[in-house]
Amino acid sequence: MQNYVKIVQEFVEEQRVGIACALVAGVGVLALQRWKAGGVCRSKACLNGKTVLITGANTGIGKETAVDIAKRGARVILACRDLDRAHAAAEDIRKRSGNNDVVVKKLELASLQSVRALAKDIHEHEDRLDILINNAGIMMCPKWKTEDGFEMQFGVNHLGHFLLTNLLLDKLKKSAPSRIVNVSSCAHEKGQIYFDDINLDKDYDPLKSYQQSKLANVLFSRELAARLKGTGVCVYSLHPGVVNTELGRYLFSTMALWKIILFKPLFLILKSPWQGAQTTIYCAVDEGLQNTTGLYYSDCAPKEEAPQAKSDSAARRLWDLSASMVEMA
């Protein structure tokens, strides 16, 4: 035993610089992970008797949001494209939450016909809708078109949710006080709305398209909040953080191998889906936000939007353009 202790002491003495560096690096990584984790929703709000619809809730942030909402006693509607995965997710959510009132409904945001069908289903079969969480999205995909001929990222991330929200407004107003939560991204800070080339047919770039769609989320929330003033329906948009989910599936498909190798270690400091869901949950349930509307949040706190996201004229122009696009489809 004494020989063992002596060997350890000699090793530590010889390798003290390396050991110190390793300890500092380890502490640094832990500190960075804690910092990146962001805020946590502390609200204990109970949602018994409430109905919550979450788009894209079969995985990632949406699923973790659904688990939390279900634990609070709400009836949770998972509006998803892939019904097999959605039913599997619903079963897992029931087990984790202890709430059996978790149902699946079909929603393909790349099809406005599907959006209209879901809205019709909600109006016919649901007595109320207290919270609508527009969570689903697609990021940096190739130049694809929706069923209706719109650029995919703008069509799914903005137009589909724009139409769904407007079609459900009467149900939300009837259930007031109610909330609409739009999951955007800090990517909106570099975005602009290409009004003269909204589908980016002249110059498509996956990142530019994603940034435009996320800016559209914030501008939509701004105009929607203004139009709903006095109705008891509050609107929030948010950045969930940089989260390790399936959203980035197309990012690596177009990236060089050396870049993939370089970026892989960064996944160690990304938020988990549970951490990424916290701001969404906060906006959906926190009692302190009941009389607040139209703001943008990150890490469970208000955050200032980019200057281009504060333009009332751009928000109104985007609304009018979006309305004409979904009307023609």
N, C-alpha and C positions, 0 to 999 in steps of 0.2 A: 504493500500500500504506500509506504514511504517512497519507494522507487517510482511509483506511478505519479505521486504528487510532484516529485522532483522533475520528472520528465515533462509534466504539464507546465510547471513553472519555467523550465528552460525554454519550452516551445513559445510560451507567451512572451518571454523576454526577447527571444530572437525575432518573433513576428509581431512585435508590439505596434509597429507602424501600420502593417497590413490589417491587423485586428481592429485598430482604431478607425482606419478608413472604412472597413466593413460595417462597424457599428454606426458611424456617422451616416453612411449611405442608407443603412437600414432604417434609422430614425428618420432620415429625410424622406424616404419613400412612404413611411407610415404617416408622417406629418402631411405630405402631399395628398395622400389618399383621404385623410380626414378633411383637409381643406376642400378637395374636389367633391366630397360627399354633399356639401351644401346644407341647406336648412331642412328641418324636419317638421311636418305638420303635427302640432301638439293638441289640436282640437279634439274634444271628446264628444262631438256632436252625434246625436242619435238620429238615424234616418228611418225609423219605423214608420210604415205607411207611405213612404216616398217611393217614387219610381225614377230610376236613373238609366239613361241610355248612353253607352260608350261605343264609339266606332273603333274598329281595329283592336278589339279587346282579347284576342286569343293568344297574344304573346307580348313580351316586353313591358313597356310602361303601361299600356292599356290593361293588360292582365293584372298587374300589381295594383293598379287603381281599382279594378273591379273587385279584387279580394278585399281591399280596405273598405270599399263602399258596401260590400255584402256583409262584412263583419258589423257594420253599423246598422244593419237591419233592413236595408232598402231592397226593393225588387230591382234586380239588375238585368238589363237587356244588353246582350253582347251582339252588336251589329257588325257582322264579319263577312268577308268574301268567301273564305274557305270553310264550308260548313263542317267538314270532318274534323279539322283542327279546332274549330270553335266549340263543337260538342265535347271534345276531349278537354279543352280548357275549362268549359263550364263545369264539368264533373270535378275537376281539380279545385276549382274555385269553391264549389259547394263543400268539398271535404275540408279545405283550409279555413273556410269562414264559418262553417256550421249553419249556413243559410241555404236552404234548398230552393229559394225563389230566385233562381238564376236561369234565364232563358236565352235562347239563341234565335236571331233573326237574320235573314239574308240581306247583305248590302254589298254591292259592287259599286264603289264610288266612281269608277271609270265608265259607268253606264247611268245616265240620268234617268232612264226608264226604271232601273233598279232602285234608284233613290226615291223616285215617285211611288214605287210599289211599297217600299218600306214605310214611307210617310202615311200612305193610305192604310196600311196594316196597323200602325200605331193609333191613328184616329179611330179606327173601327174596333180595335180590341183592347186598348189601354184606357183606363178611366182618367189617368193623369200622367203628366210628365213634369217632374220637378227639377231635374238636372239633365242637361244635354252636354256631353263631353265629346267634342270633335277632336279625336286623338289620332285616327288613322292617317297614314302618310306614306309617301314614297320619296326616295332621295337619290339624286344623281344617276338616274337610269338613262339608257340610250334614248335616241330620238324616237319615241313611241307616240302613238295617237290613242286617245280614248275611243270608245265605241261611237261617240258623237263627233269625232274628228278634231278634238282639241288636244293640244300638247299635254302629255301625260301628267307631268308634275303639277302644272297649273290646274289641270282638270281634276285630278284626285285631291290634291292638297287644299285647293281653294273652291273651285266651282261645285264639286260634289257636296261639300259641306255648306257652301252658300245656299244651294237649293234645298238641301235637307233642313237646314235651320229655318229658312223662310216658310217651308211647308209645315213645320211643327210649331210655329209661333203661336197660333191660336191655342194649342194644347198647353204650351208653356204659360201663356197669359192666364188661362183658366186655372192653372195650378199655382199661380203666384202666391207668395214670393218664390221665384224660381231662378235658375242660373243657367248660363251658357258659358262653357269653358272651351276656348280655342287654343290648342297646343301649337305654338309657333316655334321659333328658334332664334338664337342670336344671329343666325345667318341673315336675318332680315336687315341687319345693320349695313350690309354691303349690297343690298338689293335695290332694284328700282323696277317700276312697272313700265313695261315697253308697250305703251298704249297703241302705238302704230304698228307693232309686230308682236301681239300678245302671245302668239303661238311660237314665236322665235323661229319662224320659217326661214328668215334671211340669215340668221347667225345663231344656230343652236349650240349651246354649251351646257353640259349637265349641271355644273355649279351655278351658272348664271340663272338657269331655269329654277333651280331649287331656291335660290335667294329671292327671286321674284315671287315664288309661291308663298314663301314664309313672310315676306313683306305684305303680301295680299292678306294673309291671316290677320295681321295686326291692324291694317287699314279697315278690313271688314269689321273687326271688333269695335273699332272706333266709331264707324258710321252706324253700326247696329245699336251700340249703346245710346247714341244720340236719338235714334228713331224710337227706341223703347223707353225713353225717359218717362217716368210717371206710370208705367205699366206694372211695376213690381218685378220685372225680369231684368236681372243684372248680367253684365257681360264682362268676361275677363280673357285676356290673352297672356301667354307665358312662354318662357324658355325653360325647358326641363333640365338643361345641363347637357354635357357631352356624355352620352349613356351607351353602354355596351349592349346593344340590341341588334335585331335583324335589319334595322333600318339601313345600315351601311353595307348591305349585301352586294350592291352594285359598285361600291367604291373600290374594292380590291380587284374586281374583274377587269378594270381598265388601268390598273396601276402596275408599273414595272416591278419585277421581282425584288430588286434592290430596295425599292421604296417600301414594299410590303415588309421586308425584313427589318427595315429601319423603324417602321411604325408599330410593329407588333408589340414591343415592350411598353408602348404607351397605353395599351389595353389594361395594364396593371393599375393605372390611376383613373380609369374611366369610372363613372358612376355605375352602380348596379341598377337594374330595372326598378328595384324597390326604392332606391335613393332618387332615381329619376322621376318617380311617380309622385314624390312628396309635394311639389308645387301644384301639380294638377289637383291632388286631393285637397290641399289647402284652399285653392280657389273654389273648389266645389262645396266645401263644408264649413269652413271657418266662420264662426258667428260674427266676428269683427268686420267682415266684408259685406254684410247684408245691405248696407246703405251706400256701398261703393260700386261704381261701374265704370267701364271703359278704360281701366288701367292695365298696365303690362307688368308681369311679375317674373321674378327669378329667385330661386332659393327661398321661397316662402316669404317674399317681401317685395314691395313695389320697386320697380326699376324704370329708369327713363328710357324711352324708346329712341331709336335713331331719328334724326331730324326729319327724314323723308316719311317716317311713320306718323308724324304729327300733323300732316297736311290734311285739313278738312276738305279742301277742294279735290285733292287726289283721292281721298276716301269716297267722296260722292261720285267722282268720275268712274272709279273702279266699280262702285255699286251699280251705276247705270249700265256700264259695259257688261258686267257679269249678268245682270238681269236680262239684257237683250240676248246674250249668248245662250242662256238656259232656256229662254223663251223660244228661240229659233230651233233648238235641238229637239 
